[in-house]
Amino acid sequence: MNLPISSTGTMTTLDLRALINEARQAFGEPLVRNNKFLDRVRDELQGELGVCTKKAHPQSGVEMEFYDLDRDQCMLVAMRESKGVRRRVVEKLNALERPMTQAELIAASANQLVAIERQQAAQQQALDRLGMQVVEHDQLLEDLSRSTVWNHCPQNCWSLSAVKLEMNKRYGLSGPVVDFVLKGWMHLPNPAGMVKNSHEEARGSQYLVWSKTNVSAAFKRFVDGCQMVTATQATHPDIEGRFQLRLKGAV
């Protein structure tokens, strides 16, 4: 595993979590999510942490929090793991403190090559699946454009912008999370049809609409699967990181 270590000897909590999860997986232990891991980091290093930084997850767009830790802080956090996991993580961290031998360099290069090949194979599989999804989505759009195109949005349907407004009103969900539920979730609601854009500058383009009933049911199912971390922040098994969720007044 190639760990990004800065010239100042620091490692992000995201990279440390990846290292710990790799060891956990090797010992048959469950992986730890980012929000749970940060809770442990804050508990262990309270008063020692710097600024909490955020970056968007490359797939869901949800913001992920992380800290920069020095080697000693990484060791303290690793001490909270089980004996086997702790030993493997400490060995990895110690290995970063000394130059690698020639044999280790050769082994590391070989392992990195294998990892790259596996990653490329996984990426190709993901691209193949995505390609099939794109084809299926394009076919769906083509079928909808041929069979179900309205001049006006039906009263029992919502456009994408309307769904975002409604789900923000009901649950406080952000645009990227709504996009994920509508377009990337395994239980996404199928579009009900397409509507001709009446604006002159739209030049006859069309946009998707969804049944209000199906959308409401899908988002209720999504929200039911969420776990509140704070009064306003939640997690979901299908999304990496925390996102805003407001349950008060949900219908």
C-alpha positions as CSV (number, residue, x, y, z in Angstrom):
1,M,0.0,0.0,0.0
2,N,1.5,3.3,-1.1
3,L,0.9,5.8,1.7
4,P,1.1,9.5,1.0
5,I,3.5,11.0,3.6
6,S,4.3,14.7,3.5
7,S,7.8,16.1,3.8
8,T,7.0,17.2,7.3
9,G,6.3,13.6,8.4
10,T,2.5,14.0,8.7
11,M,-0.3,11.7,7.5
12,T,-4.0,12.5,7.1
13,T,-6.5,10.6,9.1
14,L,-8.0,9.4,5.8
15,D,-4.7,7.7,5.0
16,L,-4.3,6.4,8.5
17,R,-7.8,5.0,8.4
18,A,-7.0,3.3,5.1
19,L,-3.9,1.7,6.7
20,I,-5.9,0.5,9.7
21,N,-8.8,-0.8,7.6
22,E,-6.3,-2.7,5.5
23,A,-5.0,-4.4,8.6
24,R,-8.5,-4.9,10.0
25,Q,-9.5,-6.7,6.8
26,A,-6.5,-8.9,7.0
27,F,-7.6,-10.0,10.5
28,G,-11.2,-10.4,9.6
29,E,-12.3,-7.4,11.5
30,P,-15.0,-4.9,10.3
31,L,-13.9,-1.8,8.5
32,V,-14.3,1.5,10.4
33,R,-16.2,4.4,8.7
34,N,-14.7,7.9,8.6
35,N,-17.1,9.5,11.1
36,K,-16.5,6.7,13.7
37,F,-12.7,6.9,13.1
38,L,-12.7,10.7,13.6
39,D,-14.6,10.2,16.9
40,R,-11.8,8.0,18.1
41,V,-9.1,10.4,16.9
42,R,-10.8,13.3,18.7
43,D,-11.2,11.3,21.9
44,E,-7.6,10.1,21.9
45,L,-6.0,13.4,20.8
46,Q,-8.4,16.0,22.3
47,G,-6.6,19.3,22.6
48,E,-3.8,18.2,20.3
49,L,-5.6,18.4,16.9
50,G,-5.1,21.1,14.3
51,V,-7.7,22.4,11.9
52,C,-10.3,20.0,10.6
53,T,-10.2,20.0,6.8
54,K,-12.8,18.8,4.3
55,K,-12.7,17.4,0.8
56,A,-15.3,16.0,-1.5
57,H,-15.6,12.3,-2.0
58,P,-14.8,11.5,-5.6
59,Q,-17.9,9.4,-6.1
60,S,-20.7,10.9,-4.0
61,G,-19.5,14.5,-3.7
62,V,-20.2,14.4,0.0
63,E,-17.6,16.3,2.1
64,M,-15.3,14.2,4.2
65,E,-13.5,15.6,7.2
66,F,-9.9,14.8,8.1
67,Y,-6.9,16.0,10.2
68,D,-3.2,16.0,9.7
69,L,-1.4,13.8,12.3
70,D,2.3,13.5,13.1
71,R,3.9,10.1,13.6
72,D,3.4,10.1,17.4
73,Q,-0.3,10.9,17.0
74,C,-0.7,8.1,14.5
75,M,0.9,5.7,17.0
76,L,-1.5,6.8,19.8
77,V,-4.5,6.3,17.6
78,A,-3.2,2.9,16.4
79,M,-2.9,1.8,20.0
80,R,-6.7,1.6,20.3
81,E,-6.8,-1.2,17.8
82,S,-6.7,-5.0,18.6
83,K,-3.3,-6.6,19.1
84,G,-2.9,-8.0,15.6
85,V,-4.1,-4.9,13.9
86,R,-2.1,-2.6,16.1
87,R,1.1,-4.6,15.5
88,R,0.7,-4.5,11.7
89,V,-0.1,-0.8,11.6
90,V,2.9,0.0,13.9
91,E,5.1,-2.1,11.6
92,K,3.9,-0.1,8.6
93,L,4.5,3.2,10.4
94,N,7.9,2.2,11.6
95,A,8.9,1.1,8.1
96,L,8.2,4.7,6.9
97,E,10.9,5.9,9.3
98,R,13.9,4.1,7.8
99,P,15.2,3.7,4.3
100,M,14.1,0.5,2.6
101,T,16.6,-2.2,1.8
102,Q,17.2,-3.4,-1.8
103,A,15.1,-6.5,-1.2
104,E,12.3,-4.4,0.3
105,L,12.5,-2.0,-2.6
106,I,12.1,-4.9,-5.1
107,A,9.3,-6.4,-3.0
108,A,7.6,-3.1,-2.7
109,S,7.8,-2.5,-6.4
110,A,6.4,-5.9,-7.1
111,N,3.5,-5.3,-4.7
112,Q,2.9,-1.9,-6.1
113,L,2.7,-3.4,-9.6
114,V,0.3,-6.0,-8.5
115,A,-1.8,-3.4,-6.7
116,I,-1.8,-1.2,-9.9
117,E,-2.9,-4.2,-12.0
118,R,-5.7,-5.0,-9.5
119,Q,-6.8,-1.4,-9.4
120,Q,-6.8,-1.2,-13.2
121,A,-8.8,-4.4,-13.4
122,A,-11.3,-3.1,-10.8
123,Q,-11.5,0.2,-12.6
124,Q,-12.2,-1.6,-15.9
125,Q,-14.9,-3.6,-14.3
126,A,-16.4,-0.4,-12.8
127,L,-16.1,1.3,-16.3
128,D,-17.8,-1.8,-17.9
129,R,-20.6,-1.6,-15.3
130,L,-20.9,2.1,-15.8
131,G,-21.0,1.7,-19.5
132,M,-23.9,-0.8,-19.2
133,Q,-25.7,1.7,-16.9
134,V,-25.1,4.5,-19.4
135,V,-26.4,2.3,-22.2
136,E,-29.4,1.3,-20.1
137,H,-30.0,4.9,-19.1
138,D,-29.7,6.2,-22.6
139,Q,-32.1,3.5,-23.7
140,L,-34.5,4.5,-21.0
141,L,-34.3,8.1,-22.1
142,E,-34.9,7.1,-25.7
143,D,-37.9,5.0,-24.8
144,L,-39.3,7.8,-22.6
145,S,-38.7,10.4,-25.3
146,R,-40.7,8.2,-27.8
147,S,-43.5,7.1,-25.6
148,T,-43.9,9.6,-22.7
149,V,-43.3,13.3,-23.5
150,W,-45.5,15.9,-22.0
151,N,-45.9,19.6,-22.9
152,H,-46.2,20.4,-19.2
153,C,-45.1,18.7,-16.1
154,P,-48.0,16.6,-14.7
155,Q,-49.3,17.6,-11.3
156,N,-48.3,14.2,-9.8
157,C,-44.6,14.6,-10.9
158,W,-41.5,16.6,-10.0
159,S,-38.6,17.8,-12.0
160,L,-35.1,17.5,-10.7
161,S,-35.1,21.0,-9.3
162,A,-38.4,20.4,-7.7
163,V,-37.2,17.2,-6.0
164,K,-34.2,19.1,-4.6
165,L,-36.4,21.8,-3.2
166,E,-38.8,19.3,-1.7
167,M,-36.2,17.0,-0.2
168,N,-34.3,20.0,1.2
169,K,-37.6,21.2,2.8
170,R,-38.5,17.8,4.2
171,Y,-35.1,16.5,5.3
172,G,-32.5,19.2,4.7
173,L,-30.7,17.1,2.1
174,S,-28.2,18.8,-0.1
175,G,-28.2,18.7,-3.9
176,P,-25.4,16.1,-4.3
177,V,-27.2,13.7,-1.9
178,V,-30.4,14.1,-3.9
179,D,-28.5,13.5,-7.1
180,F,-27.1,10.3,-5.6
181,V,-30.5,9.0,-4.5
182,L,-32.1,9.8,-7.9
183,K,-29.2,8.7,-10.2
184,G,-26.7,6.6,-8.4
185,W,-28.5,4.7,-5.6
186,M,-29.3,1.0,-6.0
187,H,-33.0,1.8,-5.1
188,L,-33.4,4.9,-7.2
189,P,-36.9,5.7,-8.5
190,N,-37.4,5.3,-12.2
191,P,-38.3,8.5,-14.1
192,A,-42.0,8.8,-15.0
193,G,-41.4,10.5,-18.3
194,M,-40.0,13.6,-20.0
195,V,-41.3,17.1,-20.5
196,K,-40.6,19.5,-23.3
197,N,-38.9,22.6,-22.1
198,S,-41.2,25.5,-23.0
199,H,-38.5,28.2,-22.7
200,E,-37.5,29.7,-26.1
201,E,-33.8,29.5,-25.3
202,A,-34.2,25.8,-24.5
203,R,-34.6,25.0,-28.3
204,G,-37.0,22.1,-27.8
205,S,-35.0,20.3,-25.2
206,Q,-36.5,17.9,-22.7
207,Y,-36.1,17.1,-19.0
208,L,-36.8,14.2,-16.8
209,V,-39.6,14.1,-14.2
210,W,-40.3,11.6,-11.5
211,S,-43.6,10.5,-9.8
212,K,-44.1,12.3,-6.5
213,T,-45.2,9.0,-4.9
214,N,-42.1,7.0,-6.1
215,V,-39.7,9.8,-5.1
216,S,-41.3,10.2,-1.7
217,A,-41.0,6.4,-1.1
218,A,-37.4,6.3,-2.3
219,F,-36.3,9.1,0.0
220,K,-38.2,7.8,2.9
221,R,-36.4,4.4,2.4
222,F,-33.0,6.3,2.1
223,V,-33.7,8.3,5.3
224,D,-34.8,5.3,7.2
225,G,-31.4,3.7,6.5
226,C,-29.5,6.7,7.8
227,Q,-27.9,7.0,11.2
228,M,-27.8,10.3,13.0
229,V,-24.3,11.2,14.2
230,T,-25.2,14.6,15.6
231,A,-28.4,16.6,15.7
232,T,-28.0,17.7,12.1
233,Q,-25.4,15.2,10.6
234,A,-26.0,11.7,9.5
235,T,-24.3,8.7,7.7
236,H,-25.7,6.1,5.3
237,P,-24.1,2.7,4.4
238,D,-24.1,3.6,0.7
239,I,-22.4,7.0,1.1
240,E,-19.0,7.8,2.4
241,G,-18.8,10.6,4.9
242,R,-21.4,12.7,6.8
243,F,-24.1,14.8,5.3
244,Q,-26.8,17.1,6.5
245,L,-30.1,15.5,7.6
246,R,-33.0,17.1,9.4
247,L,-35.7,14.7,10.6
248,K,-38.0,17.2,12.4
249,G,-41.1,17.8,10.4
250,A,-40.4,15.0,7.9
251,V,-43.4,13.6,6.1
